[in-house]
Structures are given as structure tokens and as C-alpha cells.
């Protein structure tokens, strides 16, 4: 379908900001799509399909945002019946998925996108091309 639409390449998501790798990752041996969930190398399947159809292939990630996205996992409800009960990020059995609480806190204290990046995005993706 992509090729018929004129595509010359296909880019797969490798890891989103949830820190779950979509291939048989050595970086995340427990939290990847081969070890958990679909038990398939999603990125590898996309790569094979792209190459089979003569498309260039690339992999993208949004892992830089995971520190902000996962920071909440080190907290707890502030009210209600679960008030004060720690979320999973505080549980040592999930330490290999969630980031260190101190690193997550630092990431939340600074802007996600710098002024330089905003300028670059405006140049690369102009609002009115």
C-alpha cells in the first residue's frame, strides 16, 4: 500500500516513550516485544516487509521523552482510596523498566524542547510551506 502511494521508504517506531522496545533488545531484555506481549520482533517484521518491497528502512524512537512520561510512576495518588499507595515505579521488581526517580525528577524540571530545537523544527516543518 505504501509503495503504491509513492513511498520510497518506511520508518518503524523502535521504542516509544513507554521504554518498551519493539525488537529483541539487549538494552531491555525483559521489556521488549519478543520477551513480553506479542512475542514478535515487530521492527524486524517491518524491516523485512520494507526490503521485500524495495523500500528504504529506518527506525525512530521517542525515548528522550520517557523520563517525563515515566516520572509519574514514582508518585502515588494524592486523594481517594489509594491515597499514598506507591505506583509501580517505586517497586524494585520494575526498576529495569522505569527510570531512576532522581533522573526522572531532573528531566521534569527542564523544558522538553529547547529554543534551538523549536527553531530547527520551524525550519524543517514550516507551518505554511
GIQUI-V191121 format. One record per residue. N is the residue number from 1. PHI is phi as a letter, one per 30 degrees, with the letter a starting at -180 (999 if undefined). OMEGA is omega in radians with two decimals (none if undefined). BURIAL is I if it has 9 or more other C-alpha atoms within 8 Angstrom, else O. Layout:
# GIQUI-V191121
N&PHI&OMEGA&BURIAL ; N&PHI&OMEGA&BURIAL
This chain:
# GIQUI-V191121
1&999&-3.12&O ; 2&d&-3.10&O ; 3&d&3.11&I ; 4&d&3.13&O ; 5&d&3.10&O ; 6&j&-3.13&O ; 7&d&3.07&I ; 8&c&3.10&O ; 9&a&3.06&I ; 10&b&3.14&I ; 11&c&-3.13&O ; 12&c&2.97&I ; 13&d&3.11&I ; 14&c&3.08&I ; 15&a&3.12&I ; 16&c&-3.07&I ; 17&d&3.07&I ; 18&c&3.10&I ; 19&i&3.14&I ; 20&c&-3.09&I ; 21&d&-3.09&I ; 22&c&3.04&I ; 23&b&-3.13&I ; 24&d&-2.96&I ; 25&d&3.01&I ; 26&d&3.12&O ; 27&d&-3.13&O ; 28&b&-3.05&I ; 29&d&-3.14&I ; 30&c&-3.05&O ; 31&c&3.05&I ; 32&b&-3.00&I ; 33&d&3.09&I ; 34&d&-3.11&I ; 35&d&-3.03&I ; 36&b&3.06&I ; 37&i&-3.04&O ; 38&d&-3.10&O ; 39&h&3.11&O ; 40&b&3.04&O ; 41&d&-3.07&I ; 42&d&3.14&I ; 43&d&3.13&I ; 44&d&3.11&O ; 45&d&3.08&O ; 46&d&3.13&I ; 47&d&3.13&I ; 48&d&-3.14&O ; 49&d&3.14&O ; 50&d&-3.12&I ; 51&d&3.12&I ; 52&d&-3.13&O ; 53&c&3.07&O ; 54&i&3.13&O ; 55&c&2.99&I ; 56&d&-3.04&I ; 57&b&3.08&I ; 58&b&3.14&O ; 59&b&-3.14&I ; 60&c&3.02&I ; 61&b&3.06&I ; 62&b&-3.04&I ; 63&d&-3.13&I ; 64&e&-3.11&O ; 65&d&-3.06&I ; 66&d&3.13&I ; 67&d&3.09&I ; 68&d&-3.09&I ; 69&d&-3.07&I ; 70&d&-3.10&I ; 71&e&-3.12&I ; 72&d&-3.09&I ; 73&d&3.12&I ; 74&c&-3.09&I ; 75&c&3.07&I ; 76&a&3.08&I ; 77&d&3.13&I ; 78&c&3.13&O ; 79&a&3.11&O ; 80&i&-3.05&O ; 81&d&-3.14&O ; 82&c&-3.13&O ; 83&e&3.08&I ; 84&i&3.11&O ; 85&d&-3.07&O ; 86&d&3.04&I ; 87&d&-3.06&I ; 88&e&-3.11&O ; 89&d&3.11&I ; 90&d&-3.06&I ; 91&d&-3.11&O ; 92&e&-3.12&O ; 93&d&3.11&O ; 94&c&-3.09&I ; 95&e&-3.14&I ; 96&d&3.09&O ; 97&c&-3.09&I ; 98&d&-3.13&I ; 99&d&3.05&I ; 100&e&-3.10&O ; 101&e&-3.14&I ; 102&d&3.10&O ; 103&d&3.11&I ; 104&d&3.14&I ; 105&d&3.12&I ; 106&d&-3.13&O ; 107&d&-3.12&I ; 108&d&-3.12&I ; 109&d&3.13&O ; 110&c&-3.12&O ; 111&d&-3.13&O ; 112&d&-3.11&O ; 113&b&-3.14&O ; 114&d&3.10&O ; 115&d&3.12&O ; 116&d&3.14&O ; 117&d&3.12&O ; 118&d&3.12&I ; 119&d&3.12&O ; 120&d&3.14&O ; 121&d&3.14&I ; 122&d&3.14&I ; 123&d&-3.09&O ; 124&d&-3.11&O ; 125&b&-3.10&O ; 126&d&-3.11&O ; 127&d&-3.13&O ; 128&b&-3.06&O ; 129&d&none&O
